[in-house]
Amino acid sequence: MTGAVSRRRVLAIGAAVAGLSALPARSWATETPVRTWTGVALGADACIQLAHPDKAEAERLIRLCLDEVARLERVFSLYRRDSALSRLNRNGVLDAPPADLVRLLAEAVAFGRRTGGAFDVTVQPLWQLYAGHFARRGADPAGPPAAAVSAARALVDYRGLRVEPARIAFGRRGMAVTLNGIAQGYIADRVAERLREEGMDRVLVDLGEMRALGVHPSGRPWTVGLRDPLDESRTTATLEVSDAAVSTSGGYGTRFDAAGRFTHLFDPASGRSADTWLSVTVQAANATTADALSTALSVVSADQAESILSGERSILARMTQRDGGVLTLRA
């Protein structure tokens, strides 16, 4: 969740700063001010925007959000030895697990079933294999040997993850979990829901994945720009978001080799890095779903993506091909 993972920012908020400048001047007198916090959370640039007339109260709410992020990072981080997830990966079993870990892993297993295994949180052995291979001096640029890939892939199967309220365990020795394809969405949802509990209904949370509550104080939707993954100075499209979430996945976020042939987006079926899509953006009702589906769709073909989405509701997927062409799917 933090440390070695770097996430290129492919979502740009066009809501409280640039977006407001386009509003008619008369709206400023009656509009509730948008309070904005920017900083770093979960190892990436982050932003929380909420509409509140009282600056001190808005600051209290933002502190509450950051405390929630810190709490959940202590559960989900791969890079903190004391996190619940690290202890699970280290020991292969975790008794009396935190409720959030139980909930998120149960959702991850469900997404594994919903996507036919395209989404699989047990790909961590592949991450470890590729990271270790390319960290060595003189590493073969063709990647790890086929036998090593096959051995790591044999440990990848979400169905071997046993999740119960009192105990989480792996079905095979050597299995490990990464939540980098779903946890940021889950945390964005938890922060947004925490603000809803405080009575907030006009919020945009960006923790790598975006979750909006309600609409912008002006009455229009929040605006999210999609940056060109090859040229961050360009915005390729704009989405209007109200009570919804947006997530983008792309292999450019973490590359193991200088050529960029091997990235963190693994196809669980082959054990190799997926290369069909340059990026995949999903808009869904919540950020957990958007995060998981953007990850899953990144490793499948167009036909497989259509099949996955046929079982979903109220989903928009924007899939950018290597040549820059865009496939848009709706469910």
C-alpha positions as CSV (number, residue, x, y, z in Angstrom):
1,M,0.0,0.0,0.0
2,T,2.9,2.3,0.6
3,G,6.6,2.2,0.0
4,A,7.7,0.5,-3.2
5,V,4.4,1.0,-5.1
6,S,4.2,4.2,-7.1
7,R,0.9,5.1,-8.8
8,R,0.9,7.4,-11.8
9,R,-2.0,9.8,-11.4
10,V,-4.4,9.3,-14.3
11,L,-7.5,10.9,-12.7
12,A,-7.7,14.7,-12.3
13,I,-10.2,16.5,-10.2
14,G,-12.0,19.2,-12.1
15,A,-14.4,20.0,-9.3
16,A,-13.5,22.6,-6.7
17,V,-10.7,24.6,-8.4
18,A,-10.8,24.7,-12.2
19,G,-14.4,23.6,-12.4
20,L,-15.7,26.4,-10.2
21,S,-14.2,29.0,-12.4
22,A,-16.6,28.1,-15.1
23,L,-19.7,28.7,-13.0
24,P,-21.8,31.8,-13.4
25,A,-20.7,34.6,-11.0
26,R,-24.0,34.7,-9.2
27,S,-23.6,31.1,-7.9
28,W,-20.7,32.1,-5.6
29,A,-22.8,34.1,-3.2
30,T,-25.0,31.2,-2.2
31,E,-22.7,28.2,-2.8
32,T,-21.4,26.4,0.3
33,P,-17.6,26.7,0.3
34,V,-15.6,23.6,-0.8
35,R,-12.9,22.8,1.8
36,T,-9.9,21.0,0.2
37,W,-7.1,19.0,1.8
38,T,-4.3,17.8,-0.4
39,G,-1.3,15.6,0.7
40,V,-0.1,12.1,0.5
41,A,-2.0,9.0,1.6
42,L,-1.5,5.3,0.8
43,G,1.8,6.2,-1.0
44,A,0.1,8.5,-3.5
45,D,-1.0,12.1,-4.0
46,A,-4.4,12.4,-2.3
47,C,-7.2,15.0,-2.1
48,I,-10.4,15.3,0.0
49,Q,-13.0,17.9,-0.9
50,L,-16.1,18.6,1.2
51,A,-18.7,21.3,1.2
52,H,-19.0,22.9,4.6
53,P,-19.6,26.5,5.7
54,D,-17.5,26.2,8.9
55,K,-13.8,26.0,8.3
56,A,-12.9,24.6,11.8
57,E,-15.5,21.9,11.5
58,A,-14.3,21.0,8.0
59,E,-10.8,20.7,9.3
60,R,-12.0,18.4,12.1
61,L,-13.8,16.2,9.5
62,I,-10.6,16.0,7.4
63,R,-8.6,14.9,10.4
64,L,-11.2,12.2,11.1
65,C,-10.7,11.0,7.5
66,L,-6.9,10.9,7.8
67,D,-7.2,9.0,11.0
68,E,-9.4,6.5,9.2
69,V,-6.9,6.1,6.4
70,A,-4.0,5.6,8.9
71,R,-6.1,3.0,10.8
72,L,-6.9,1.0,7.6
73,E,-3.3,1.2,6.4
74,R,-2.2,-0.5,9.6
75,V,-4.5,-3.4,8.5
76,F,-3.8,-3.6,4.7
77,S,-0.2,-2.4,4.2
78,L,2.2,-4.8,2.5
79,Y,5.2,-2.7,3.7
80,R,4.5,-2.6,7.4
81,R,5.7,-5.7,9.1
82,D,3.1,-5.2,11.9
83,S,0.1,-4.9,9.6
84,A,-2.5,-7.6,9.7
85,L,-1.9,-8.4,6.0
86,S,1.8,-8.8,6.5
87,R,1.3,-11.1,9.4
88,L,-1.1,-13.2,7.3
89,N,1.4,-13.4,4.5
90,R,4.2,-14.2,6.8
91,N,2.5,-17.0,8.8
92,G,-0.1,-18.3,6.3
93,V,-2.8,-17.9,9.0
94,L,-4.3,-15.1,11.0
95,D,-6.5,-15.7,14.1
96,A,-8.9,-13.0,15.3
97,P,-8.4,-10.9,12.2
98,P,-9.5,-7.3,12.0
99,A,-13.1,-7.0,10.8
100,D,-12.0,-4.8,7.9
101,L,-9.6,-7.5,6.6
102,V,-12.3,-10.1,6.8
103,R,-14.7,-7.9,5.0
104,L,-12.3,-6.9,2.2
105,L,-10.9,-10.4,1.6
106,A,-14.5,-11.8,1.5
107,E,-15.3,-9.1,-1.1
108,A,-12.1,-10.0,-3.0
109,V,-13.0,-13.7,-3.2
110,A,-16.5,-12.6,-4.4
111,F,-14.8,-10.5,-7.2
112,G,-12.7,-13.5,-8.1
113,R,-15.9,-15.5,-8.7
114,R,-17.6,-12.6,-10.5
115,T,-14.7,-12.2,-12.9
116,G,-13.9,-15.9,-13.5
117,G,-10.6,-15.4,-11.7
118,A,-9.4,-12.4,-13.6
119,F,-9.4,-10.5,-10.3
120,D,-7.2,-12.5,-7.9
121,V,-5.7,-11.0,-4.7
122,T,-3.4,-14.1,-4.4
123,V,-1.0,-12.9,-7.2
124,Q,1.5,-11.7,-4.6
125,P,3.9,-14.7,-5.4
126,L,4.1,-13.4,-9.0
127,W,4.9,-9.9,-7.7
128,Q,7.7,-11.3,-5.5
129,L,9.1,-13.4,-8.4
130,Y,9.3,-10.6,-10.9
131,A,10.5,-8.0,-8.4
132,G,13.2,-10.4,-7.2
133,H,14.2,-11.3,-10.7
134,F,14.7,-7.7,-12.0
135,A,16.3,-6.6,-8.8
136,R,19.3,-8.8,-9.6
137,R,22.3,-7.4,-11.5
138,G,22.3,-8.8,-15.1
139,A,18.8,-10.0,-14.9
140,D,17.5,-11.7,-18.1
141,P,15.4,-9.0,-19.9
142,A,13.1,-11.7,-21.0
143,G,11.9,-12.2,-17.5
144,P,12.0,-15.1,-15.0
145,P,12.4,-18.6,-16.4
146,A,9.1,-20.3,-17.4
147,A,9.6,-23.0,-14.7
148,A,9.8,-20.3,-12.0
149,V,6.7,-18.5,-13.4
150,S,4.8,-21.8,-13.5
151,A,5.8,-22.5,-9.8
152,A,4.6,-19.1,-8.7
153,R,1.4,-19.3,-10.7
154,A,0.6,-22.6,-8.9
155,L,0.3,-20.6,-5.7
156,V,-2.2,-18.2,-7.3
157,D,-5.9,-19.1,-6.7
158,Y,-8.4,-17.0,-4.8
159,R,-10.3,-20.2,-4.1
160,G,-7.5,-21.3,-1.7
161,L,-8.2,-18.3,0.5
162,R,-10.2,-19.3,3.5
163,V,-11.9,-16.3,5.1
164,E,-13.9,-16.6,8.3
165,P,-14.7,-14.0,11.0
166,A,-12.4,-15.8,13.5
167,R,-9.7,-16.9,11.2
168,I,-8.1,-16.3,7.7
169,A,-5.8,-19.0,6.3
170,F,-4.2,-20.0,3.0
171,G,-4.9,-23.4,1.5
172,R,-1.4,-23.9,0.4
173,R,2.0,-23.1,1.9
174,G,3.7,-20.2,0.0
175,M,0.5,-18.4,-0.9
176,A,0.3,-14.6,-0.3
177,V,-2.1,-11.8,-0.8
178,T,-1.8,-8.3,-2.2
179,L,-4.6,-5.8,-1.9
180,N,-3.2,-3.2,-4.2
181,G,-6.0,-3.8,-6.7
182,I,-8.9,-3.2,-4.3
183,A,-7.8,-1.7,-1.0
184,Q,-7.5,1.9,-2.2
185,G,-11.1,1.8,-3.4
186,Y,-12.2,0.2,-0.2
187,I,-10.5,2.9,1.9
188,A,-12.0,5.6,-0.2
189,D,-15.4,4.1,0.4
190,R,-14.9,3.9,4.1
191,V,-13.7,7.5,4.3
192,A,-16.7,8.6,2.3
193,E,-19.1,6.6,4.4
194,R,-17.5,8.0,7.6
195,L,-18.2,11.5,6.3
196,R,-21.8,10.5,5.5
197,E,-22.2,9.4,9.1
198,E,-21.2,12.9,10.1
199,G,-24.0,14.3,8.0
200,M,-21.9,15.2,4.9
201,D,-23.6,14.7,1.5
202,R,-21.4,16.7,-0.9
203,V,-18.0,15.1,-0.9
204,L,-15.2,14.0,-3.3
205,V,-12.6,11.7,-1.9
206,D,-9.5,10.9,-4.0
207,L,-7.2,8.3,-2.5
208,G,-5.9,6.9,-5.8
209,E,-9.5,5.9,-6.5
210,M,-12.3,8.4,-6.3
211,R,-15.6,8.3,-4.5
212,A,-18.2,11.0,-4.6
213,L,-21.1,11.6,-2.3
214,G,-23.9,13.7,-3.8
215,V,-23.2,16.5,-6.2
216,H,-21.0,19.6,-6.2
217,P,-22.4,22.5,-4.1
218,S,-23.3,24.2,-7.4
219,G,-25.8,21.5,-8.1
220,R,-23.9,20.0,-11.0
221,P,-22.0,16.7,-10.8
222,W,-18.4,16.5,-9.7
223,T,-16.1,16.5,-12.7
224,V,-13.3,14.0,-13.1
225,G,-10.8,14.3,-16.0
226,L,-9.0,11.3,-17.4
227,R,-5.4,12.1,-18.2
228,D,-3.6,10.5,-21.1
229,P,-1.5,7.7,-19.6
230,L,1.3,8.5,-22.2
231,D,1.1,12.3,-21.7
232,E,-0.1,13.5,-18.3
233,S,-0.3,17.1,-19.6
234,R,-3.3,16.0,-21.7
235,T,-6.9,15.1,-20.6
236,T,-8.5,12.6,-22.9
237,A,-12.0,12.6,-21.5
238,T,-14.2,14.0,-18.7
239,L,-16.6,12.0,-16.5
240,E,-19.4,13.6,-14.5
241,V,-19.8,11.8,-11.2
242,S,-22.6,11.9,-8.6
243,D,-22.9,9.4,-5.8
244,A,-20.5,7.2,-7.7
245,A,-16.8,6.2,-8.0
246,V,-14.1,6.1,-10.6
247,S,-10.9,4.0,-10.8
248,T,-8.2,3.6,-13.4
249,S,-5.7,0.8,-13.7
250,G,-2.7,0.7,-16.0
251,G,0.5,-1.3,-16.1
252,Y,2.6,1.9,-16.4
253,G,1.9,2.5,-12.6
254,T,4.7,0.0,-11.6
255,R,7.2,-1.4,-14.1
256,F,9.7,-4.0,-13.1
257,D,12.0,-3.5,-16.2
258,A,13.3,-0.4,-18.0
259,A,11.5,-1.4,-21.2
260,G,8.1,-1.6,-19.4
261,R,7.4,-5.1,-20.7
262,F,6.8,-6.4,-17.2
263,T,4.4,-4.6,-14.9
264,H,2.4,-5.2,-11.7
265,L,-0.8,-6.1,-13.6
266,F,-0.6,-9.9,-13.7
267,D,-2.8,-12.2,-15.7
268,P,-3.5,-15.0,-13.1
269,A,-4.2,-17.5,-15.9
270,S,-0.7,-17.1,-17.4
271,G,1.4,-15.7,-14.7
272,R,2.6,-13.0,-17.1
273,S,2.1,-9.3,-17.2
274,A,-1.0,-8.3,-19.1
275,D,-0.5,-6.1,-22.2
276,T,-3.8,-5.9,-24.0
277,W,-4.9,-2.5,-22.7
278,L,-2.9,0.7,-22.0
279,S,-5.4,1.7,-19.2
280,V,-8.8,0.8,-18.0
281,T,-11.2,3.2,-16.3
282,V,-14.3,2.0,-14.5
283,Q,-17.2,4.1,-13.1
284,A,-19.3,2.2,-10.6
285,A,-21.6,2.8,-7.6
286,N,-18.7,2.5,-5.1
287,A,-14.9,2.7,-5.3
288,T,-14.3,-0.9,-4.1
289,T,-16.2,-2.2,-7.2
290,A,-14.6,0.3,-9.5
291,D,-11.1,-0.6,-8.2
292,A,-11.6,-4.4,-8.5
293,L,-13.2,-4.3,-11.9
294,S,-10.6,-1.9,-13.4
295,T,-8.0,-4.3,-12.3
296,A,-9.8,-7.4,-13.6
297,L,-10.7,-5.9,-17.0
298,S,-7.0,-4.9,-17.4
299,V,-6.0,-8.5,-17.9
300,V,-8.7,-9.8,-20.2
301,S,-9.8,-9.5,-23.8
302,A,-12.6,-7.4,-25.1
303,D,-14.9,-10.4,-25.3
304,Q,-14.0,-11.5,-21.8
305,A,-14.7,-8.0,-20.6
306,E,-18.1,-8.0,-22.1
307,S,-18.8,-11.3,-20.5
308,I,-17.7,-10.1,-17.1
309,L,-19.8,-6.9,-17.3
310,S,-22.9,-8.8,-18.5
311,G,-23.4,-9.8,-14.8
312,E,-22.9,-6.3,-13.5
313,R,-25.2,-3.3,-13.1
314,S,-24.6,0.4,-13.7
315,I,-21.0,0.1,-14.8
316,L,-19.2,2.1,-17.3
317,A,-15.8,0.8,-18.6
318,R,-13.5,2.8,-20.8
319,M,-10.7,0.6,-22.1
320,T,-7.8,2.3,-23.9
321,Q,-6.0,0.1,-26.5
322,R,-2.2,0.2,-27.2
323,D,-2.8,2.2,-30.4
324,G,-4.8,4.8,-28.4
325,G,-8.3,3.6,-29.6
326,V,-10.9,3.4,-26.9
327,L,-13.5,0.7,-26.3
328,T,-16.5,1.8,-24.1
329,L,-18.6,-0.8,-22.4
330,R,-21.8,-0.3,-20.3
331,A,-23.6,-2.6,-18.0
